[in-house]
Amino acid sequence: MAEPAETTTTGGTADHRAARAAAPGGAARPSGFWVVGTVLVLLMLSSSVPSALYALYQERWGLSPGTVTVVFAAYAVTVLAGLLLFGSLSDTVGRRPVLGAALVLAIVSMGLFAGAGGPVLLLAARAVQGLAVGLATGAMGAALLELSPRSRPALGAQVNSAGPTVGIGLGGLGAGLLVQYAPAPTVLSYLLLVGAFAITLVGVARMAESAPGAGGRLRVVPHRIRVPAAARGRFAVLVLTVVAVWTVGGFYLSLGPHLALSLLHSTNYLAGGATVALLAGAATAAQLLLGRTEALRTAVLGLTGLLLGLSLVLLALGLRSPAVFLVATAVLGSGWGAAFLGSFRALSALAEPAHRGELTAAVYVFAYLAMSVPAVLAGLLTNIHGLQRTSVGFMAAVAGVCALALFTTLRLASRTRAEGSTV
């Protein structure tokens, strides 16, 4: 997911709105808004391209599923490191320099991918790519809110919510098409992205700076990780949903294409990329449909969708049915998108604006650990028990987490209603 980059911005806060009003010329430069939106989609798109290629890498280089998931985990870990170390850097030096540096790193990572002839360079490329995404995430989130057109002030939050899953879906589908039907399948996708990032870099250089405090000294101030004492009970309940969502996301983005090809008895790599696109597309649709629904209700609907989707995946694995697997992926994706949207909106309301960054950093830690650690464990178990048996055990375990999260979230929603809160 994708990845949880969208968490930086969901909902928008009063301090972001004030920043947008104070931004020097930001509202008068709507082109800058679309440049930043393009950066977001391209970075997320590029992050899902390797997922569509993992099956081909395994075939060409003899990689084990465990190696594939370690490569995937390198991305998640470096995204988290970049986000926690540099997430607030654009507040002092400006959005443009940070976005520019992130795009340069993205271009370097695409070059490493294109030149990779084995797992070492692949691992390095994934790590640099993760750092680029982590560096850019905070700047993109703030800039989209600051540069939102005055006529459509909610557009920034909407792009932040849908942009990551749109990018992940397009990347999976586009890479699958190129791998299957174009020459140089492990090179062409990355070279095209080098060109796209270079063009976008020119756009970033020409856009208006929107950060009110831009121009300050280069200072790296790591995000503090803290959950307010009064909110820890609710945080523990809601973060269960985050863990369930990104455990599913990590599995699908690392081993999902290989599982799809196995069930389809196919060697068509488009099928693997389409699986990622289907999951992300369903997530995007659910987020757009439920964008105005109350947060806890959205989370409950999402968790219900996740449980139904996981049950259908288990049924598909038992029947060895490609059709049921595709339906299951669509249902799972819709639950994935809704559950994360609802849980994060509810989590973001647990802290005052001045401390929201600290709480968000805690959410990131859980999200990226859930994305990486279980995926690596699944990859290692696949080496021992095979993909089919590991997938069944993995999905059953995640379903148990989802069931617990649904039960505790329903109790929280009931208590919240009794207290008269609007969370």
C-alpha positions in Angstrom: 0.0 0.0 0.0 0.4 0.0 -0.2 1.7 1.7 2.3 0.3 4.0 5.1 1.6 7.2 3.7 -1.9 8.5 3.6 -1.9 8.7 7.4 -0.1 11.9 7.4 -3.0 14.0 6.4 -6.4 12.4 6.9 -8.9 14.9 8.0 -6.8 18.0 8.1 -6.3 20.1 11.3 -6.9 23.6 12.3 -3.2 24.4 12.3 -2.9 23.1 8.7 -5.7 25.3 7.7 -4.1 28.3 9.3 -0.8 27.4 7.6 -2.6 27.3 4.2 -4.1 30.7 4.8 -0.6 32.0 5.7 1.2 30.3 2.9 3.0 32.8 0.6 1.0 32.5 -2.6 0.1 28.8 -2.1 -3.6 29.3 -2.7 -2.9 31.4 -5.7 -0.8 28.6 -7.3 -3.2 25.6 -7.9 -0.6 24.1 -10.3 1.6 23.5 -7.2 -1.2 21.4 -5.7 -1.4 19.1 -8.7 2.4 18.8 -8.8 2.5 17.6 -5.2 -0.5 15.3 -5.9 1.5 13.8 -8.9 4.5 13.3 -6.6 2.4 11.4 -4.2 0.8 9.1 -6.8 4.2 8.5 -8.5 6.0 7.6 -5.3 3.2 5.2 -4.4 3.1 3.8 -7.9 6.8 3.2 -7.9 6.6 1.4 -4.5 4.2 -1.2 -6.0 6.1 -1.9 -9.2 8.6 -4.3 -7.5 5.6 -6.2 -6.1 4.5 -7.1 -9.6 8.0 -8.2 -10.5 8.8 -10.4 -7.4 7.5 -13.5 -9.1 9.8 -12.8 -12.1 12.8 -12.1 -9.8 12.1 -15.4 -8.0 12.1 -17.3 -11.3 15.2 -15.6 -12.8 17.4 -15.5 -9.7 16.1 -18.4 -7.8 15.0 -16.3 -4.8 13.1 -17.9 -2.0 9.9 -16.3 -0.6 11.8 -15.5 2.5 14.3 -13.4 0.5 11.4 -11.6 -1.3 9.8 -10.6 2.0 13.1 -9.4 3.4 13.5 -7.1 0.4 9.9 -5.9 0.9 10.6 -5.3 4.6 13.6 -3.2 3.8 11.3 -0.8 2.1 8.9 -0.6 5.1 11.7 -0.2 7.6 13.4 2.7 5.7 10.1 4.4 5.1 9.6 4.4 8.8 13.1 5.6 9.5 12.9 8.4 7.0 9.5 9.5 8.3 10.5 9.5 12.0 13.9 11.2 11.3 12.9 13.7 8.7 9.1 14.0 8.9 9.1 17.6 10.2 12.2 18.8 8.2 10.0 20.6 5.6 8.5 22.8 8.3 11.9 24.5 8.6 13.6 24.3 5.3 10.5 24.3 3.2 8.4 21.8 1.2 10.1 22.3 -2.1 13.7 21.4 -1.0 12.5 18.3 0.8 10.3 17.1 -2.1 13.2 17.8 -4.5 15.6 15.7 -2.4 13.1 12.9 -2.1 12.6 12.9 -5.9 16.4 12.7 -6.4 16.5 9.7 -4.1 13.6 8.1 -6.0 15.5 8.5 -9.3 18.6 6.9 -7.7 16.5 4.0 -6.5 14.9 3.5 -9.9 18.5 3.4 -11.4 19.5 0.7 -8.8 16.4 -1.3 -9.6 17.1 -1.1 -13.4 20.7 -2.2 -12.9 20.0 -5.0 -10.4 21.2 -8.4 -11.3 20.6 -10.1 -8.0 19.2 -9.6 -4.5 21.9 -7.3 -3.1 21.2 -4.4 -5.5 17.4 -5.2 -5.2 17.7 -4.8 -1.4 19.7 -1.6 -1.8 17.2 -0.2 -4.3 14.2 -1.0 -2.0 16.0 0.7 1.0 16.7 3.9 -1.0 13.2 4.0 -2.3 11.8 3.6 1.2 14.0 6.5 2.4 12.7 8.7 -0.5 9.0 7.9 0.5 9.7 8.5 4.2 11.4 11.8 3.5 8.6 13.0 1.2 5.6 11.9 3.2 5.4 14.8 5.7 6.1 17.4 3.1 3.5 16.0 0.7 0.8 15.9 3.4 1.4 19.4 4.6 1.7 20.9 1.1 -1.5 19.3 -0.2 -3.4 20.9 2.6 -1.7 24.3 2.2 -2.1 24.4 -1.5 -5.7 23.2 -1.7 -7.7 25.4 -4.0 -9.8 27.9 -2.1 -12.9 26.8 -4.0 -12.4 23.2 -2.9 -10.7 23.3 0.6 -11.4 19.6 1.3 -9.6 18.5 -1.9 -6.2 18.2 -0.1 -7.5 15.7 2.4 -9.3 13.7 -0.4 -6.1 13.5 -2.5 -4.1 12.4 0.5 -6.6 9.7 1.3 -7.1 8.3 -2.2 -3.6 9.1 -3.7 -1.6 6.3 -2.1 -4.1 3.5 -3.1 -4.5 4.9 -6.6 -0.8 4.9 -7.0 -0.4 1.4 -5.7 -3.1 0.1 -8.0 -1.7 1.8 -11.1 1.8 0.6 -10.3 0.7 -3.0 -9.9 -1.3 -3.0 -13.1 1.1 -1.0 -15.2 4.1 -3.1 -14.2 2.2 -6.3 -14.8 1.4 -5.1 -18.4 5.0 -4.1 -19.1 6.5 -7.2 -17.6 4.2 -9.5 -19.7 4.1 -7.6 -23.0 7.0 -5.2 -23.3 10.8 -5.8 -23.7 13.3 -5.7 -20.9 10.7 -6.4 -18.2 13.1 -5.7 -15.2 14.3 -2.5 -16.7 11.7 -0.7 -18.7 9.3 0.1 -15.8 12.0 1.8 -13.8 13.4 3.8 -16.8 9.9 5.2 -17.5 9.7 6.2 -13.8 13.1 7.9 -14.0 11.7 10.1 -16.8 8.4 10.7 -14.8 10.3 11.7 -11.7 12.6 14.0 -13.6 9.7 15.8 -15.2 8.0 16.1 -11.8 11.3 17.4 -10.2 11.1 20.4 -12.7 7.5 21.0 -11.6 8.6 21.0 -7.9 11.4 23.5 -8.6 8.9 25.8 -10.2 6.1 25.6 -7.7 5.4 28.1 -5.0 6.8 27.4 -1.5 3.9 26.9 0.9 5.5 26.3 4.3 5.1 29.4 6.5 8.4 28.8 8.3 10.5 28.0 5.1 14.0 29.2 4.8 15.2 28.1 8.3 18.4 26.2 9.1 18.7 22.5 8.3 17.7 20.8 11.5 16.8 17.2 11.9 14.4 16.8 14.8 13.2 13.2 15.1 9.5 12.8 15.7 8.7 12.1 19.3 6.7 8.9 19.9 4.2 9.4 22.6 0.6 8.4 23.4 -1.2 10.7 25.9 -1.9 8.8 29.1 -5.6 9.5 29.0 -5.9 8.1 25.5 -3.8 4.9 25.9 -6.9 2.6 26.4 -8.6 3.8 23.2 -5.3 3.8 21.4 -4.7 0.2 22.2 -8.2 -0.7 20.9 -7.9 1.3 17.6 -4.3 0.3 16.9 -5.4 -3.3 16.7 -7.2 -2.4 13.5 -4.1 -0.7 12.1 -2.1 -3.8 12.8 -4.7 -6.1 11.1 -4.9 -3.7 8.0 -1.2 -3.5 7.4 -0.5 -7.1 8.1 -2.8 -7.9 5.2 -1.3 -5.2 3.1 2.3 -6.4 3.7 1.3 -10.0 2.8 -0.4 -9.0 -0.5 2.3 -6.6 -1.6 5.0 -9.2 -1.0 3.6 -12.6 -1.7 0.1 -11.8 -3.1 1.2 -11.8 -6.8 2.9 -15.2 -6.4 -0.2 -16.6 -4.6 -2.4 -15.3 -7.5 -0.2 -16.9 -10.1 -0.3 -20.2 -8.2 -4.1 -20.2 -7.9 -4.6 -19.2 -11.5 -2.1 -21.8 -12.7 -0.7 -19.0 -14.8 2.7 -17.6 -15.9 1.1 -14.4 -17.0 2.7 -11.7 -14.8 -0.2 -9.3 -15.5 -2.3 -11.5 -13.2 0.1 -10.9 -10.3 0.1 -7.1 -10.9 -3.7 -7.1 -11.3 -4.1 -8.7 -7.9 -2.3 -5.7 -6.3 -4.4 -3.3 -8.4 -7.6 -5.0 -7.4 -6.8 -4.8 -3.7 -5.8 -1.1 -4.0 -8.7 -0.1 -6.3 -11.3 -1.6 -3.9 -9.6 0.2 -1.0 -9.7 3.5 -2.9 -13.4 3.1 -3.8 -14.3 2.3 -0.1 -12.4 5.4 1.2 -14.1 7.7 -1.3 -17.6 6.2 -0.5 -17.1 6.4 3.3 -15.1 9.6 3.5 -17.9 11.4 5.4 -19.0 8.5 7.5 -18.4 8.7 11.3 -14.9 7.3 12.1 -15.7 4.4 14.4 -18.6 3.3 12.1 -16.2 3.3 9.2 -13.7 1.2 11.1 -16.4 -1.3 12.1 -17.6 -1.5 8.5 -14.0 -2.0 7.3 -13.2 -4.7 9.9 -16.4 -6.5 8.9 -15.2 -6.3 5.3 -11.8 -7.6 6.3 -13.3 -10.6 8.1 -15.5 -11.4 5.1 -12.6 -11.0 2.7 -10.3 -13.2 4.8 -13.0 -15.9 5.0 -13.4 -15.8 1.2 -9.6 -16.0 0.8 -9.5 -19.1 3.0 -12.4 -20.5 0.9 -10.6 -19.8 -2.3 -7.4 -21.5 -1.0 -9.5 -24.5 0.1 -11.3 -24.8 -3.3 -8.2 -23.7 -5.3 -10.7 -21.4 -7.0 -9.3 -18.4 -8.9 -12.7 -16.8 -9.2 -13.4 -16.9 -5.5 -9.9 -15.5 -4.9 -10.5 -12.5 -7.1 -13.8 -11.8 -5.4 -12.1 -12.2 -2.0 -9.4 -9.8 -2.9 -11.9 -7.1 -3.9 -13.9 -7.6 -0.7 -10.6 -7.6 1.3 -9.5 -4.4 -0.4 -12.7 -2.6 0.4 -12.4 -3.6 4.1 -8.7 -2.7 4.1 -9.4 0.9 2.9 -12.3 1.5 5.1 -10.8 0.0 8.3 -7.6 2.1 8.0 -9.5 5.3 7.1 -11.8 4.9 10.1 -9.2 3.8 12.6 -6.8 6.6 11.7 -9.4 9.3 11.8 -10.5 8.0 15.3 -6.8 7.8 16.4 -6.1 11.3 15.2 -8.9 12.7 17.4 -7.2 11.3 20.6 -4.6 14.0 20.9 -4.7 17.8 20.9 -3.2 19.4 17.7 0.0 20.3 19.4 0.7 16.6 20.2 -0.9 15.0 17.2 2.5 14.4 15.5 3.7 12.4 18.5 0.7 10.2 18.4 0.9 9.8 14.6 4.5 8.7 14.9 3.3 5.9 17.3 0.7 4.9 14.7 3.4 4.8 12.0 5.6 2.5 14.2 2.7 0.0 14.6 1.7 0.2 10.9 5.1 -0.3 9.4 6.1 -3.1 11.8 2.8 -4.8 11.0 3.5 -4.4 7.3 7.1 -5.8 7.5 7.5 -8.3 10.4 4.6 -10.7 9.7 5.4 -10.6 5.9 9.0 -11.7 6.6 7.7 -14.4 9.0 5.3 -15.6 6.3 8.1 -15.7 3.7 10.3 -17.8 6.0 7.5 -20.2 6.8 6.7 -20.5 3.1 10.3 -21.9 2.7 9.3 -24.7 5.1 5.6 -25.3 4.6 4.9 -24.0 1.1 2.9 -21.0 0.0 -0.5 -22.7 0.2 -0.3 -23.9 3.8 1.5 -20.7 5.0 -1.2 -18.5 3.4 -4.0 -20.5 5.1 -2.3 -20.2 8.5 -1.5 -16.5 7.9 -5.0 -15.5 6.9 -6.6 -17.5 9.8 -4.3 -15.7 12.3 -5.1 -12.2 10.8 -8.8 -13.1 10.9 -8.4 -13.7 14.6 -6.8 -10.3 15.1 -9.6 -8.7 13.0 -12.3 -10.4 15.1 -10.7 -9.1 18.3 -10.4 -5.6 16.8 -14.0 -5.7 15.8 -15.2 -6.8 19.2 -13.2 -4.1 21.0 -14.1 -1.4 18.5 -17.8 -2.1 18.9 -17.4 -1.8 22.6 -15.6 1.5 22.2 -18.3 2.8 19.8 -21.0 1.9 22.3 -19.1 3.6 25.2 -18.4 6.6 23.0 -22.1 7.0 22.2 -23.0 6.7 25.8 -20.6 9.5 26.6 -22.1 11.7 23.9 -18.8 11.9 21.9 -18.8 12.3 18.1 -15.6 10.4 17.4 
